[in-house]
Amino acid sequence: MANAKGQKYSATEQLLQLHLCFAPARILTAALQLEVFSHIAAGQKTTVALAKAAGASERGMRMLLDALTGMQLLQKRASNYRLSALARRYLVPSEPDYCGAMLGDDRLWNNWTHLTEAIRSGQAPVRVNERKTAEDFFPNLVRGLHVMNRPLARRLAGELLDSRRSGGLDVLDVACGSGIWSIALAEADRAVRVTAQDFPKVLELTRQYAVRHGVEERFSFLSGDLNEVDFGANRFDVALLGNIVHSEGADSSRGLFRKMRTALKPGGRIVIIDMLPNNQRTAPPFPLIFALNMLVNTARGDTYTFKEYCGWLRQAGFNRVRKVNIGSHSPALVATRG
């Protein structure tokens, strides 16, 4: 491990760096909660002006602004601060690609403070994917993920539509969130028709995004719990599971795959977008770390390997399981109803 000048840290310094990895996250969250980026965008440039606008101390604000500068979210000239291009695009609420609602939310942080307890017990302090918490938790998360997943969804749409049937596709988007994965398909092919399923309050947000992207006329909405709702039989060409399996756990996901086989037409495809560690569970880092995120936030969630997915999908009646590179840490998986 080396610093910005290429100088190597000692072994103990590396441990300290790992221990303080939480600090950038807390700095960013504090800045969003104090609306620092909004205030700068509105013309407040100095420590004094920003402290007053945020209702904060000048001492604390000066330290926060300098840290944000070191993190390359702000630029500093003399005593004035301005937004970096990254901050202006993604951290100012008035901008269309704003992600701050997700990044400024303390709930994931609070759950992670219970990690040791969760490892000991195997139980999450809060289960964010259950309806009583999901409808409150997911809207902030979904807004950020919509922006972050948009380029990935468009790459995936291109792959899926290369081999589409004539006349468009009937698409089922399970636990759809903002609907970004199916919206990308609908944008790429005007003949695509989408059934978007999620909890009622989440679907209100899905509808807003479908309107924003100009595809709402080809969307229908199916309200309910993915484990309870009836998806029908032989209805769909494509079933999308966008970042769903990791929160459901192995048993629930195997049952969901069987439901998807029933819902798909013969030759239909199930598409799974998720975090895949390698078969030895040694890399890449993000899917391995994300498994612990599921430990502290869900009852049964985890991340799963390609080998595990292949076995479950074949048992459910799918074949020709393949990886599709979408430019992320993990490929999408596409399997065909046998």
N, C-alpha and C positions, 0 to 999 in steps of 0.2 A: 504494500500500500504506500502511495506517495502523495505529497501535498501538491498544491498548484504549481510550485516551482520545480517539481520532479524530484524533490528530496525525499528519501525514504524515511518512514516513521520507524521507530524502534518497536519491538514486540509489544511492550507495555503501552506505548502510544497507540498502537493499532487497537488494542483492547479498549482504550479510552475512547477512541474514535467510534468504535462499535457501540459502546455504552451511550454515547451522546447522539447516536443517529436519530433519536426521537426529537432532538432540538429543532431541526428545520421544519418538521411537521407542525410543531407547536408554534413556531414563529409565524408560519403561513396562516395557521388557523387564527391566531391572535390578530394578525393584520386584517383578515377578512371580518372578524367579529367587530373590530374597531372601525371598519369601513375605510381603511387607509387608502386603498386603490381608488375607491369612489371619490374620496375627498381630493386626491391629487388630480383625478380626471376633471373635477369641478373647478380646479384652479388653485387649490391650496398647495403651496410648494415648500414651505419652510417648516422646521421643527415646531416653532411657536404656533404657526397657523394650524398645523395638523394636530398638535396637542389640544388646542382649543376646540377644533371641529370634532375631535373624537372624544372629548371629555376626559383626557388623559394627562398625566404629568409630562412636563417637558423632558425631564431626565429619562423616563421610560420610553417616550416617543423617539428621542434621539437615538437610543440604543436599538430600538426596533427598526427604525429607518436605515441605520447603518448595516444592521444584519441583513435586511432585505436587499440592500445594495450588494453586499458580499455574496448573496445568493443569486445575483443577477436578475432580480425582479424589479429593482429600481436602478436608476442612474443618478449620480450625484455630481453637481458642479457647484463649487463653493459651498454655500449653505442651502442650495435649492435641490429638490428631488424631483425626478420625473419618472414616468412609467417606462419600463422596457416594452418592447413590442409584444413579448409573451404575456406580460401582465395586462397590457391594454386590451389584448384580444380576449383573454380567458378569465380575467379577474375583476372586470368592471361590469356591474349588473346590467347596465343599459346596452351592453354589446350582445349580439345574437349568439355568440359562442361562449357565453359566461358559464364557468364551471364552479364558481365559488360557493354555491349553495351546498354542494357535496363536500368540498374541501374545508369549509368552515363549520361543519357539523361535528359536534363533540361526541356523538353517540358511539361511533366505532372506537374512538380513543378510550372512552369510559369502559367499554367492554373488554378492551385489551388489557386494562389494568388488572383484570381478574384472571389473566392467563395462567399463573401458577396454580390457582385454585381450580381452574378448569382442567388443567393437565392432571391434577390429583384425582378429581372426581369424574372426569370424562363428560361433564355437564356444562352447558353454556349458561352464563348468568342471565342472558336475554336471548330469546329466539326470534330473530328479526324477520324470518320468512313466514311466521304464522300470522293469520289475518289480523288479530288484535293489535299487533305491532307493525305489520308490513304496510298497512295503509297509511300509517304515520311516517314510517322510516323511509320507504322507497321513493316517494316523489322527489326529495332532494337528491338522492343518489341517482335516480333515473335522469335528471336534467344534465348532470355532468357526464354520465355514461353515454348519453345520446351524442354529445359532441365528440367524445373520445373514440367511440366505436364507429362513427360515421364513415371514415375512410376505409376501415376494415369491412364494414357492411357493403360498401360499394364494390370492393374487390371481390367479395364473396358472390355478390349478385352477378357479376360478370362471369364468374366460373359456372354458376348454376344455370344461367341463361344461355350459355354456349350450346348446351345440349337440350334445350327446352322443346317441348311438344308445340306444334302449331296451335294457334288459338289461345295461347297464354296458359298460365298456371293457376290452379287453385291452391292457395298457400294457407297453412295453419301456423300461427305464431303463438306458441305456448308461453304463458307467463311473460307477456310481450314487453312490459315496461313501457318505454316511449314508442315501441314499435320500430326502432331503427333498422332492424335486420329485414323486416318485411317492407318497410317504406322504401329501402334501397331497391328491392326487387320491383316494387310498383313504379318507382321513378324510371327504372331502366326499361320497363316493358309495360306499355299502357294497357295490355290485355290481361295483366296479372290481377287476380282478385284475392283479397286477404280476409281471413277470419282471425281477429285478434282476441286472445283470451287473457284475462287477469282479474284481480279483485276489482270491485266496482269503482273505488276511488282512484285506483291506478289507471283504469280505463278512461276516466275523465281526462287524465293527462295524455294518454295515447291519442284520444280524439283530437286534442289540441295540436299535437305534432302532425297528425295526418292532415289536418286543415292547413297548417303552416307549410307543409310540403306539397300541397295541392293534390293529394291522392285520396281524400276522404270519401269520395263517391264510390270508390272501389273497396272500401273497408266496411266490414260488419263486425260487431262486437259481441263477444260471448263472455258473460260475467260469471265468476265463480272460482272455486278452488280447483287447481289443475288435477288434484287427485280425486275429485268428486264429479266434476262436470262431464257430460256426455259429449264426446267429439264425433259420434256417429261412426259409420262404416263406409269404406270405399269412396270417400268424399274428396280427398286432397291429393295433389301431385307432390307437394313438398310440406314437410312438418319441420318447423324451426324450433330448436331448443337453445336459445341464446343465453348462455351463462346461468343455466337452471340446475343442471345435474349436481354441481358442487354444493348447492344448498339442500338438495333433497336426500342425499345419501344413497347408498348402493341398493338397498331393497326397494325403496320407493322408485328409484330410477329404472330398475329392471321392470317393475310394473308399468311405468310410464312408457317404456319402449314397446311393451306388448300392446298398450292402448294405441300407440302411434301406428303400429303395424295394422291394426284393425281400421283405424281412421284413414289410412292411405289407400289409394287405388293400387291395383297390381302394377308393379314397376315403379311405384312412388318412392321418394327419397326422404330419409330422415337426415337432418343436418344438425350437428352438435357443435356449438361454439363454447369452449370452456378452457380451463387451465390444465395442461397435460404435463406432468413430470415424465421423465424417461422411465423405461420399464424397471430400472434398478432403483428408482426414486432417489437419485443423487443430483439431478439437475433438470432443467434450469432453476435458478433460485426462486423466481416469483411463484410458480405453482406450489413449491414446497412450503414457502412462507404462507401462501394463501390457504393451505390446508389448516393451519393454526387459526387463521381468520374465521374459518368455518367452525372450529372447535369452540371459540368464544362467542359465536353469534347464532349457531343453529343446534338443533338436537342431534342430527345425524350426518351433517355435511362433511365433505372431504374432497380431495382432488384425486383423479384416477388416471391410470396409465392407458396407453393405446392398447396394450395387451388385454387389460381388463375390459375396456370398451368393446373390443372385437369379440370376446367371449360372450358378453351380455347381449350384444346385438344379434349374434348368430343364434343364441338361445331363443331370442324373441322373434326370429324369422326373417332377419335381414342378412344380406350377403354383399360381397364386393365392397367391403369397408375400405375407404381410402382417405388419405390426408390431403387437405387443400391448403396451400400456403396463402394466408391473407395478410402477411406482413406484421404479424403479432408475435408474442413470445411463444404461442402455441398455434398449431394448425387447426383449422376446422376439420371435422370428420363428416363424411358423407357415406351413407349406406343405403342400399336399395332393398325394397321389400321383395323377398324371394317368392 
